[in-house]
């Protein structure tokens, strides 16, 4: 992939977690800073797994209680719902609606002999940013229905006229060969992709769990992602309405070192759906927000 747009940070955050956002910040900061300056001006008109220590969720929760294998289990009665569509708008600093984002829950199906969810996300830039960075991206995840561990992660990217298609079959053992149209990606057991991680965090009972840790692979690198409850009753107003939310702080570690140049926060509604209604990223040169516009 040759570019990460300004909206990429907010988009990847909306897609699942801060790991992809950090990759974007670190690898694309200088070029995007120039692009962001241009956008502001116009407004006036497959990587191998790294070695990480074993990590498990902490605290007790119906969404993170280990099963007999020691893997965290997502409560199947919590909010995953076939056909659900969550639509978002992204704002970056003083620019509003620079992109539209959509999270979609597809079919519950057999995948590689396992019960899995097909999760999808779509991101499209809007004017004026689109004049600088035309982005039309699609992400697909096939995640284990119990643990939300990634079985396959796909990125179908169209960015400034450059198209990239990446299909990565996850394996912790190297004994599951990838088909001809996919590449084999070695990860730690229980690794989630951004889409699966979002759904996993959404299913955590934050009234009983103080912190969750998980390996997350963003399509480029493997990270240790830690999510911690900051507030259990945060009032949030977004285009979709007013919500009482659980405010979750996301911290990202690479090779044991915390990434310090960006901060991420997710707000989950304190209702039956527990949808992510607001996502924030504070970066060195901009602040991004992804706000829920419509849920169906």
DOVEXMAR-465297 format. One record per residue (C-alpha): residue in one letter; residue number from 1; x, y, z. Coordinates in nm, 2 decimals. Example, Ala and Ser with C-alpha at 12.3 -4.5 7.8 and 13.67 -1.06 7.14 Angstrom:
// residues 2
+------+-----+--------+--------+--------+
| rest |  nr |      x |      y |      z |
+------+-----+--------+--------+--------+
|    A |   1 |   1.23 |  -0.45 |   0.78 |
|    S |   2 |   1.37 |  -0.11 |   0.71 |
+------+-----+--------+--------+--------+
***
This chain:
// residues 296
+------+-----+--------+--------+--------+
| rest |  nr |      x |      y |      z |
+------+-----+--------+--------+--------+
|    X |   1 |   0.00 |   0.00 |   0.00 |
|    X |   2 |   0.15 |   0.33 |  -0.10 |
|    X |   3 |  -0.06 |   0.59 |   0.09 |
|    X |   4 |  -0.25 |   0.64 |   0.41 |
|    X |   5 |  -0.49 |   0.93 |   0.41 |
|    X |   6 |  -0.56 |   1.17 |   0.68 |
|    X |   7 |  -0.89 |   0.99 |   0.72 |
|    X |   8 |  -0.71 |   0.66 |   0.74 |
|    X |   9 |  -0.64 |   0.71 |   1.11 |
|    X |  10 |  -1.01 |   0.77 |   1.19 |
|    X |  11 |  -1.12 |   0.50 |   0.95 |
|    X |  12 |  -0.90 |   0.23 |   1.09 |
|    X |  13 |  -1.00 |   0.33 |   1.44 |
|    X |  14 |  -1.36 |   0.29 |   1.34 |
|    X |  15 |  -1.28 |  -0.04 |   1.19 |
|    X |  16 |  -1.15 |  -0.19 |   1.51 |
|    X |  17 |  -0.87 |  -0.05 |   1.71 |
|    X |  18 |  -0.58 |   0.19 |   1.73 |
|    X |  19 |  -0.32 |  -0.04 |   1.59 |
|    X |  20 |  -0.38 |   0.04 |   1.22 |
|    X |  21 |  -0.41 |   0.40 |   1.32 |
|    X |  22 |  -0.06 |   0.40 |   1.47 |
|    X |  23 |   0.08 |   0.23 |   1.16 |
|    X |  24 |  -0.07 |   0.52 |   0.96 |
|    X |  25 |   0.07 |   0.79 |   1.19 |
|    X |  26 |   0.42 |   0.65 |   1.20 |
|    X |  27 |   0.47 |   0.54 |   0.84 |
|    X |  28 |   0.28 |   0.82 |   0.66 |
|    X |  29 |   0.30 |   1.12 |   0.90 |
|    X |  30 |   0.52 |   1.36 |   0.68 |
|    X |  31 |   0.34 |   1.31 |   0.35 |
|    X |  32 |  -0.01 |   1.33 |   0.51 |
|    X |  33 |   0.08 |   1.64 |   0.70 |
|    X |  34 |   0.15 |   1.80 |   0.36 |
|    X |  35 |  -0.18 |   1.66 |   0.23 |
|    X |  36 |  -0.37 |   1.78 |   0.53 |
|    X |  37 |  -0.23 |   2.13 |   0.48 |
|    X |  38 |  -0.36 |   2.12 |   0.12 |
|    X |  39 |  -0.70 |   1.99 |   0.24 |
|    X |  40 |  -0.73 |   2.27 |   0.50 |
|    X |  41 |  -0.64 |   2.52 |   0.23 |
|    X |  42 |  -0.90 |   2.38 |  -0.01 |
|    X |  43 |  -1.16 |   2.40 |   0.27 |
|    X |  44 |  -1.14 |   2.77 |   0.27 |
|    X |  45 |  -1.30 |   2.72 |  -0.07 |
|    X |  46 |   0.17 |  -0.92 |   0.47 |
|    X |  47 |   0.41 |  -0.89 |   0.75 |
|    X |  48 |   0.53 |  -1.17 |   0.98 |
|    X |  49 |   0.43 |  -1.18 |   1.35 |
|    X |  50 |   0.65 |  -1.01 |   1.60 |
|    X |  51 |   0.75 |  -1.18 |   1.92 |
|    X |  52 |   0.51 |  -1.07 |   2.19 |
|    X |  53 |   0.46 |  -1.21 |   2.54 |
|    X |  54 |   0.14 |  -1.42 |   2.60 |
|    X |  55 |  -0.15 |  -1.18 |   2.68 |
|    X |  56 |  -0.49 |  -1.24 |   2.82 |
|    X |  57 |  -0.79 |  -1.02 |   2.92 |
|    X |  58 |  -0.79 |  -0.92 |   3.28 |
|    X |  59 |  -1.08 |  -0.90 |   3.52 |
|    X |  60 |  -1.40 |  -1.10 |   3.49 |
|    X |  61 |  -1.66 |  -1.06 |   3.22 |
|    X |  62 |  -1.91 |  -1.27 |   3.03 |
|    X |  63 |  -1.73 |  -1.15 |   2.72 |
|    X |  64 |  -1.38 |  -1.24 |   2.84 |
|    X |  65 |  -1.41 |  -1.54 |   3.06 |
|    X |  66 |  -1.16 |  -1.80 |   2.93 |
|    X |  67 |  -1.29 |  -2.14 |   2.80 |
|    X |  68 |  -1.12 |  -2.47 |   2.86 |
|    X |  69 |  -0.84 |  -2.38 |   2.61 |
|    X |  70 |  -0.76 |  -2.06 |   2.79 |
|    X |  71 |  -0.89 |  -1.84 |   2.51 |
|    X |  72 |  -1.12 |  -1.55 |   2.59 |
|    X |  73 |  -1.48 |  -1.62 |   2.48 |
|    X |  74 |  -1.73 |  -1.37 |   2.34 |
|    X |  75 |  -2.08 |  -1.41 |   2.48 |
|    X |  76 |  -2.29 |  -1.52 |   2.18 |
|    X |  77 |  -2.60 |  -1.35 |   2.33 |
|    X |  78 |  -2.45 |  -1.01 |   2.30 |
|    X |  79 |  -2.50 |  -0.76 |   2.03 |
|    X |  80 |  -2.37 |  -0.92 |   1.70 |
|    X |  81 |  -2.67 |  -0.91 |   1.47 |
|    X |  82 |  -2.67 |  -1.03 |   1.11 |
|    X |  83 |  -2.75 |  -0.75 |   0.88 |
|    X |  84 |  -2.65 |  -0.47 |   1.12 |
|    X |  85 |  -2.52 |  -0.15 |   0.95 |
|    X |  86 |  -2.36 |   0.13 |   1.14 |
|    X |  87 |  -2.29 |   0.45 |   0.94 |
|    X |  88 |  -2.04 |   0.72 |   1.05 |
|    X |  89 |  -1.91 |   1.06 |   0.95 |
|    X |  90 |  -1.55 |   1.15 |   1.01 |
|    X |  91 |  -1.43 |   1.50 |   1.12 |
|    X |  92 |  -1.06 |   1.61 |   1.12 |
|    X |  93 |  -0.98 |   1.92 |   1.32 |
|    X |  94 |  -1.19 |   2.20 |   1.17 |
|    X |  95 |  -1.31 |   2.00 |   0.87 |
|    X |  96 |  -1.64 |   1.82 |   0.90 |
|    X |  97 |  -1.76 |   1.52 |   0.71 |
|    X |  98 |  -1.42 |   1.45 |   0.54 |
|    X |  99 |  -1.52 |   1.08 |   0.50 |
|    X | 100 |  -1.81 |   0.85 |   0.54 |
|    X | 101 |  -1.76 |   0.51 |   0.70 |
|    X | 102 |  -1.97 |   0.20 |   0.74 |
|    X | 103 |  -1.95 |  -0.11 |   0.96 |
|    X | 104 |  -2.15 |  -0.40 |   0.85 |
|    X | 105 |  -2.22 |  -0.75 |   1.01 |
|    X | 106 |  -2.26 |  -1.01 |   0.73 |
|    X | 107 |  -2.36 |  -1.37 |   0.75 |
|    X | 108 |  -2.28 |  -1.62 |   1.03 |
|    X | 109 |  -2.13 |  -1.91 |   0.84 |
|    X | 110 |  -1.89 |  -2.20 |   0.83 |
|    X | 111 |  -1.54 |  -2.09 |   0.74 |
|    X | 112 |  -1.25 |  -2.34 |   0.74 |
|    X | 113 |  -1.46 |  -2.57 |   0.95 |
|    X | 114 |  -1.52 |  -2.31 |   1.21 |
|    X | 115 |  -1.83 |  -2.11 |   1.30 |
|    X | 116 |  -1.74 |  -1.75 |   1.19 |
|    X | 117 |  -1.89 |  -1.40 |   1.13 |
|    X | 118 |  -1.82 |  -1.22 |   0.81 |
|    X | 119 |  -1.76 |  -0.85 |   0.91 |
|    X | 120 |  -1.72 |  -0.57 |   0.66 |
|    X | 121 |  -1.62 |  -0.20 |   0.67 |
|    X | 122 |  -1.62 |   0.06 |   0.39 |
|    X | 123 |  -1.45 |   0.40 |   0.39 |
|    X | 124 |  -1.49 |   0.68 |   0.13 |
|    X | 125 |  -1.34 |   1.03 |   0.15 |
|    X | 126 |  -1.56 |   1.33 |   0.08 |
|    X | 127 |  -1.48 |   1.68 |  -0.05 |
|    X | 128 |  -1.27 |   1.88 |   0.01 |
|    X | 129 |  -1.03 |   1.60 |   0.13 |
|    X | 130 |  -1.13 |   1.39 |  -0.17 |
|    X | 131 |  -0.97 |   1.64 |  -0.40 |
|    X | 132 |  -0.64 |   1.56 |  -0.23 |
|    X | 133 |  -0.69 |   1.20 |  -0.14 |
|    X | 134 |  -0.95 |   0.99 |  -0.32 |
|    X | 135 |  -1.01 |   0.69 |  -0.10 |
|    X | 136 |  -1.25 |   0.41 |  -0.16 |
|    X | 137 |  -1.15 |   0.12 |   0.07 |
|    X | 138 |  -1.32 |  -0.21 |   0.17 |
|    X | 139 |  -1.21 |  -0.44 |   0.46 |
|    X | 140 |  -1.34 |  -0.79 |   0.52 |
|    X | 141 |  -1.29 |  -1.01 |   0.82 |
|    X | 142 |  -1.38 |  -1.37 |   0.89 |
|    X | 143 |  -1.37 |  -1.39 |   1.27 |
|    X | 144 |  -1.42 |  -1.69 |   1.49 |
|    X | 145 |  -1.78 |  -1.67 |   1.63 |
|    X | 146 |  -1.68 |  -1.74 |   1.99 |
|    X | 147 |  -1.35 |  -1.56 |   2.04 |
|    X | 148 |  -1.35 |  -1.31 |   1.74 |
|    X | 149 |  -1.00 |  -1.43 |   1.66 |
|    X | 150 |  -0.91 |  -1.36 |   1.30 |
|    X | 151 |  -0.93 |  -1.64 |   1.04 |
|    X | 152 |  -0.89 |  -1.43 |   0.74 |
|    X | 153 |  -0.84 |  -1.05 |   0.69 |
|    X | 154 |  -0.89 |  -0.88 |   0.35 |
|    X | 155 |  -0.80 |  -0.52 |   0.24 |
|    X | 156 |  -0.94 |  -0.41 |  -0.10 |
|    X | 157 |  -0.80 |  -0.06 |  -0.14 |
|    X | 158 |  -0.85 |   0.21 |  -0.40 |
|    X | 159 |  -0.65 |   0.52 |  -0.31 |
|    X | 160 |  -0.56 |   0.80 |  -0.55 |
|    X | 161 |  -0.61 |   0.57 |  -0.85 |
|    X | 162 |  -0.39 |   0.29 |  -0.70 |
|    X | 163 |  -0.56 |  -0.04 |  -0.63 |
|    X | 164 |  -0.43 |  -0.30 |  -0.38 |
|    X | 165 |  -0.60 |  -0.63 |  -0.29 |
|    X | 166 |  -0.46 |  -0.82 |   0.00 |
|    X | 167 |  -0.61 |  -1.15 |   0.13 |
|    X | 168 |  -0.44 |  -1.29 |   0.44 |
|    X | 169 |  -0.51 |  -1.63 |   0.59 |
|    X | 170 |  -0.42 |  -1.62 |   0.96 |
|    X | 171 |  -0.23 |  -1.91 |   1.11 |
|    X | 172 |  -0.07 |  -1.96 |   1.45 |
|    X | 173 |   0.10 |  -2.29 |   1.35 |
|    X | 174 |   0.19 |  -2.26 |   0.98 |
|    X | 175 |   0.01 |  -2.59 |   0.92 |
|    X | 176 |  -0.29 |  -2.44 |   0.74 |
|    X | 177 |  -0.17 |  -2.36 |   0.39 |
|    X | 178 |  -0.33 |  -2.06 |   0.23 |
|    X | 179 |  -0.52 |  -2.10 |  -0.10 |
|    X | 180 |  -0.37 |  -1.95 |  -0.43 |
|    X | 181 |  -0.55 |  -1.62 |  -0.39 |
|    X | 182 |  -0.43 |  -1.56 |  -0.04 |
|    X | 183 |  -0.11 |  -1.52 |   0.16 |
|    X | 184 |  -0.03 |  -1.70 |   0.48 |
|    X | 185 |   0.03 |  -1.47 |   0.78 |
|    X | 186 |   0.18 |  -1.61 |   1.10 |
|    X | 187 |   0.02 |  -1.46 |   1.41 |
|    X | 188 |  -0.01 |  -1.54 |   1.78 |
|    X | 189 |  -0.30 |  -1.76 |   1.90 |
|    X | 190 |  -0.61 |  -1.55 |   1.95 |
|    X | 191 |  -0.49 |  -1.26 |   1.73 |
|    X | 192 |  -0.78 |  -1.04 |   1.61 |
|    X | 193 |  -0.79 |  -0.81 |   1.32 |
|    X | 194 |  -0.93 |  -0.45 |   1.36 |
|    X | 195 |  -1.29 |  -0.55 |   1.27 |
|    X | 196 |  -1.29 |  -0.85 |   1.51 |
|    X | 197 |  -1.13 |  -0.64 |   1.78 |
|    X | 198 |  -1.40 |  -0.38 |   1.76 |
|    X | 199 |  -1.67 |  -0.65 |   1.80 |
|    X | 200 |  -1.48 |  -0.81 |   2.08 |
|    X | 201 |  -1.45 |  -0.48 |   2.28 |
|    X | 202 |  -1.81 |  -0.41 |   2.21 |
|    X | 203 |  -1.91 |  -0.74 |   2.38 |
|    X | 204 |  -1.71 |  -0.68 |   2.69 |
|    X | 205 |  -1.91 |  -0.61 |   3.00 |
|    X | 206 |  -1.72 |  -0.30 |   3.12 |
|    X | 207 |  -1.91 |  -0.30 |   3.45 |
|    X | 208 |  -1.71 |  -0.61 |   3.54 |
|    X | 209 |  -1.39 |  -0.57 |   3.34 |
|    X | 210 |  -1.13 |  -0.30 |   3.40 |
|    X | 211 |  -0.89 |  -0.38 |   3.12 |
|    X | 212 |  -0.86 |  -0.61 |   2.81 |
|    X | 213 |  -0.54 |  -0.70 |   2.63 |
|    X | 214 |  -0.52 |  -0.87 |   2.29 |
|    X | 215 |  -0.28 |  -0.92 |   2.00 |
|    X | 216 |  -0.41 |  -0.73 |   1.69 |
|    X | 217 |  -0.29 |  -0.77 |   1.34 |
|    X | 218 |  -0.37 |  -0.46 |   1.12 |
|    X | 219 |  -0.27 |  -0.61 |   0.79 |
|    X | 220 |   0.09 |  -0.49 |   0.83 |
|    X | 221 |   0.21 |  -0.56 |   1.18 |
|    X | 222 |   0.12 |  -0.73 |   1.50 |
|    X | 223 |   0.06 |  -0.52 |   1.81 |
|    X | 224 |  -0.03 |  -0.56 |   2.17 |
|    X | 225 |  -0.35 |  -0.36 |   2.22 |
|    X | 226 |  -0.48 |  -0.27 |   2.56 |
|    X | 227 |  -0.83 |  -0.13 |   2.63 |
|    X | 228 |  -0.92 |   0.02 |   2.96 |
|    X | 229 |  -1.24 |   0.16 |   3.11 |
|    X | 230 |  -1.20 |   0.53 |   3.18 |
|    X | 231 |  -1.56 |   0.63 |   3.26 |
|    X | 232 |  -1.88 |   0.41 |   3.29 |
|    X | 233 |  -2.13 |   0.69 |   3.23 |
|    X | 234 |  -1.99 |   0.94 |   2.98 |
|    X | 235 |  -2.26 |   1.16 |   2.81 |
|    X | 236 |  -2.20 |   1.18 |   2.43 |
|    X | 237 |  -2.39 |   1.36 |   2.16 |
|    X | 238 |  -2.35 |   1.26 |   1.80 |
|    X | 239 |  -2.56 |   1.30 |   1.48 |
|    X | 240 |  -2.74 |   0.97 |   1.57 |
|    X | 241 |  -2.86 |   1.11 |   1.91 |
|    X | 242 |  -2.76 |   1.15 |   2.28 |
|    X | 243 |  -2.61 |   0.85 |   2.46 |
|    X | 244 |  -2.47 |   0.75 |   2.80 |
|    X | 245 |  -2.16 |   0.56 |   2.71 |
|    X | 246 |  -1.86 |   0.36 |   2.85 |
|    X | 247 |  -1.55 |   0.55 |   2.76 |
|    X | 248 |  -1.26 |   0.32 |   2.67 |
|    X | 249 |  -0.90 |   0.42 |   2.63 |
|    X | 250 |  -0.69 |   0.23 |   2.38 |
|    X | 251 |  -0.32 |   0.19 |   2.42 |
|    X | 252 |  -0.09 |   0.03 |   2.16 |
|    X | 253 |   0.24 |  -0.14 |   2.22 |
|    X | 254 |   0.50 |  -0.27 |   1.97 |
|    X | 255 |   0.78 |  -0.49 |   2.09 |
|    X | 256 |   0.69 |  -0.40 |   2.45 |
|    X | 257 |   0.71 |  -0.02 |   2.39 |
|    X | 258 |   0.40 |   0.20 |   2.40 |
|    X | 259 |   0.33 |   0.42 |   2.10 |
|    X | 260 |   0.33 |   0.77 |   2.23 |
|    X | 261 |   0.25 |   0.99 |   1.93 |
|    X | 262 |  -0.12 |   0.92 |   1.91 |
|    X | 263 |  -0.41 |   0.87 |   2.16 |
|    X | 264 |  -0.73 |   0.68 |   2.09 |
|    X | 265 |  -1.07 |   0.66 |   2.27 |
|    X | 266 |  -1.38 |   0.46 |   2.19 |
|    X | 267 |  -1.73 |   0.53 |   2.34 |
|    X | 268 |  -1.97 |   0.24 |   2.35 |
|    X | 269 |  -2.34 |   0.30 |   2.41 |
|    X | 270 |  -2.47 |   0.17 |   2.75 |
|    X | 271 |  -2.77 |   0.00 |   2.59 |
|    X | 272 |  -2.85 |  -0.34 |   2.45 |
|    X | 273 |  -2.67 |  -0.28 |   2.12 |
|    X | 274 |  -2.35 |  -0.14 |   2.28 |
|    X | 275 |  -2.27 |   0.02 |   1.94 |
|    X | 276 |  -1.95 |   0.23 |   1.92 |
|    X | 277 |  -2.10 |   0.58 |   1.89 |
|    X | 278 |  -1.79 |   0.80 |   1.90 |
|    X | 279 |  -1.42 |   0.73 |   1.82 |
|    X | 280 |  -1.15 |   0.99 |   1.88 |
|    X | 281 |  -0.78 |   1.00 |   1.77 |
|    X | 282 |  -0.55 |   1.27 |   1.89 |
|    X | 283 |  -0.24 |   1.30 |   1.66 |
|    X | 284 |   0.06 |   1.53 |   1.64 |
|    X | 285 |  -0.10 |   1.75 |   1.38 |
|    X | 286 |  -0.47 |   1.69 |   1.39 |
|    X | 287 |  -0.76 |   1.55 |   1.60 |
|    X | 288 |  -1.00 |   1.31 |   1.43 |
|    X | 289 |  -1.35 |   1.21 |   1.54 |
|    X | 290 |  -1.57 |   0.94 |   1.39 |
|    X | 291 |  -1.94 |   1.00 |   1.49 |
|    X | 292 |  -2.23 |   0.76 |   1.45 |
|    X | 293 |  -2.49 |   0.90 |   1.21 |
|    X | 294 |  -2.73 |   0.61 |   1.17 |
|    X | 295 |  -2.78 |   0.25 |   1.29 |
|    X | 296 |  -3.00 |  -0.01 |   1.13 |
+------+-----+--------+--------+--------+
***
